[in-house]
């Protein structure tokens, strides 16, 4: 009886999750189909896979951010992926993601690389941005790469864990550092993102972990090979 109740509850949660995803419209628009990159996108990635990736990324991000209800999340009704050549790789502007057809050509339509970048950019769509505080930028980018890392989509080209001279040196360095912070407090990134709904301060690290961000980074460096590079 208890087992049946467990499976019934699991089914209800799955259906509820799917209904939340279905409330968001995901669209894909290849605006450069006649270019080499646009043609490779259509042939090796395609609209259906891209849309599936957007949906899967959204569900994963909501889980990472522990956003169980609509009230917890940004109010986004539609997310649009546009294949064009406005940026070198990709960029999220509001609820639109622009993905470079030139980069698709460069990676020859590699689905794993495409998926990893999409998880990063989809994180920008859903995360809180510290109300535009410029100091939040490094954390915003770091959280986006943290999501990619947690989805097992980190490429081999990323620097090793423990690299970097300061915690905000690059999005990847910050992602590994945030992963360390997460190991110290389960749900740390979700709580950090939640705090960024109303602003940003480095003091958030003190509030959540009882250490300054620089103290935490020193501890992180000591654990993963120490010396400044």
HELIX and SHEET records of a PDB file:
HELIX    1   1 UNK A    2  UNK A   22  1                                  21    
HELIX    2   2 UNK A   36  UNK A   40  1                                   5    
HELIX    3   3 UNK A   41  UNK A   45  3                                   5    
HELIX    4   4 UNK A   46  UNK A   64  1                                  19    
HELIX    5   5 UNK A   70  UNK A   72  5                                   3    
HELIX    6   6 UNK A  101  UNK A  106  1                                   6    
HELIX    7   7 UNK A  111  UNK A  126  1                                  16    
HELIX    8   8 UNK A  130  UNK A  132  5                                   3    
HELIX    9   9 UNK A  134  UNK A  136  5                                   3    
HELIX   10  10 UNK A  137  UNK A  150  1                                  14    
HELIX   11  11 UNK A  171  UNK A  184  1                                  14    
HELIX   12  12 UNK A  188  UNK A  195  1                                   8    
HELIX   13  13 UNK A  203  UNK A  209  1                                   7    
HELIX   14  14 UNK A  213  UNK A  223  1                                  11    
SHEET    1   A 4 UNK A  25  UNK A  30  0                                        
SHEET    2   A 4 UNK A  78  UNK A  84  1                                        
SHEET    3   A 4 UNK A  96  UNK A 100  1                                        
SHEET    4   A 4 UNK A  90  UNK A  93 -1                                        
END                                                                             
